[in-house]
Amino acid sequence: MSSPTASPDTRLVAEVRTEFGKGGARRTRRAGKIPAVLYGHGTEPRHLSLPAREFARAIKAGPNTVLTLQLEGGDELALAKSVVRHPIKDYYEHIDLLLVRRGEKVTVDVPVVVVGDAVPGALVLTDLNTLSVEADALNLPEQIEVSVAGVEIGSQIAAGSITLPAGATLVTDAEALVVAVQAAPTAEQLDAQTEQAEAEAGVERDAPQTPES
């Protein structure tokens, strides 16, 4: 069986981890690598480490990039199903990798991108930022475009009415609201909302100054 082909940017040398626990994870990260676990297809989870810099470069194409892991026993294809980053220091803490096979279908969350301009005076609100779809593991969509070009105020776009990329099947509830178009608030309405928020927060506005006689 031939090895999977992939872009050089998505090929990562994966090393087997022998140290576990918080101390082992810290040492792995200090070495410029990310602790990871590879699972799926009924196999025993494999504890690995991935090069941090190369991983960051590989997933720039999108969160559903298929990675080719170079292991001692041969190459494996994997999806990063869970990527944990430190909330303050912004480094990768841990990655869960899902083993995939050529030709199989997987379910992934794909980012929604709203394009176009609705009618003048409209405010476009995005209710769902991603749609869950099933697609071929080696042909996953990077994004799903939702056009609001010329859409009238009061319109709503549900998941089931969105045209998906070829080969993708919707998993999200077809009736789920994705985008709503409503009338943009007037300046007076915005001012009234601000006053109400300040009143609820107990903030008093300064009384208008009167000129001295």
Residue pairs with C-beta under 8 A, 6 or more apart in sequence:
3 74
3 75
4 68
4 75
4 77
4 102
6 66
6 67
6 68
6 77
9 57
9 58
9 61
10 58
10 61
10 65
10 66
10 67
10 68
11 67
11 68
11 70
12 50
12 51
12 54
12 55
12 58
12 67
12 68
12 69
12 70
13 51
13 54
13 70
14 36
14 38
14 48
14 49
14 50
14 69
14 70
14 71
14 76
15 33
15 48
15 49
16 46
16 47
16 48
16 71
16 72
17 24
17 28
17 35
17 47
17 48
17 49
19 27
19 28
20 47
24 35
25 35
25 93
25 94
28 34
28 35
28 49
29 35
29 52
29 91
29 92
29 93
31 49
32 51
32 52
32 53
33 49
33 50
33 51
33 52
34 49
34 50
34 51
34 52
34 55
34 92
34 93
34 94
34 95
35 47
35 48
35 49
35 93
35 94
35 95
36 47
36 48
36 49
36 50
36 94
36 95
36 96
36 97
37 45
37 46
37 47
37 48
37 94
37 95
37 96
37 97
38 45
38 46
38 48
38 69
38 76
38 78
38 97
38 99
39 45
39 46
39 96
39 97
39 98
39 99
40 78
40 98
40 99
40 100
41 99
41 101
43 99
48 69
48 71
48 97
50 69
50 95
52 91
52 92
55 67
55 92
55 95
56 92
58 65
58 67
59 65
59 67
59 80
59 83
61 142
62 111
62 142
62 143
63 80
63 83
63 109
63 111
64 79
64 108
64 109
64 110
64 140
64 141
64 142
65 79
65 80
66 77
66 78
66 79
66 100
66 137
66 138
66 140
67 77
67 78
67 79
67 80
67 97
68 75
68 76
68 77
69 75
69 76
69 77
69 78
69 97
76 99
77 99
77 100
77 101
77 102
77 137
77 138
78 97
78 98
78 99
78 100
79 97
79 98
79 100
79 106
79 108
79 137
80 95
80 96
80 97
80 98
81 96
81 97
81 98
82 94
82 95
82 96
83 92
83 95
83 96
84 92
84 93
84 94
84 95
85 91
85 92
85 93
86 92
86 93
98 106
100 106
100 137
100 138
101 137
102 137
102 138
103 136
103 137
103 138
104 136
104 137
105 134
105 135
105 136
105 137
106 134
106 135
106 137
106 140
107 132
107 133
107 134
107 171
108 132
108 133
108 135
108 140
109 130
109 131
109 132
110 130
110 131
110 132
110 133
110 140
110 141
110 142
110 143
110 144
110 168
111 129
111 130
111 142
111 143
111 144
112 126
112 128
112 129
112 130
112 131
112 143
112 144
112 146
112 178
112 179
113 143
113 144
113 145
113 146
114 124
114 126
114 145
114 146
114 147
114 148
114 179
115 145
115 146
115 147
115 148
115 149
116 147
116 148
116 149
116 150
116 151
117 148
117 149
117 150
118 124
118 148
118 149
118 150
118 151
118 152
118 153
118 155
118 181
119 150
119 151
119 152
119 153
121 153
121 183
121 184
122 151
122 152
122 153
122 181
122 182
122 183
122 184
123 181
123 182
123 183
123 184
123 185
124 148
124 151
124 179
124 180
124 181
125 179
125 180
125 181
125 182
126 178
126 179
127 176
127 177
127 178
127 179
127 180
128 159
128 172
128 176
128 177
128 178
131 144
131 159
131 162
131 164
131 170
131 171
131 172
131 178
132 170
132 171
132 172
133 141
133 144
133 164
133 168
133 169
133 170
133 171
133 172
134 168
134 169
134 171
135 141
135 165
135 167
135 168
135 169
136 167
139 167
141 164
141 165
141 168
144 162
144 164
144 165
146 157
146 162
146 178
146 179
148 157
148 179
148 181
151 157
151 181
152 181
153 181
153 182
153 183
154 181
154 182
155 180
155 181
156 177
156 179
156 180
156 181
157 177
157 178
157 179
157 180
158 174
158 175
158 176
158 177
158 178
159 170
159 172
159 173
159 174
159 175
159 176
159 177
159 178
160 170
160 174
160 175
162 170
162 178
164 170
185 193
195 205
198 204
198 205
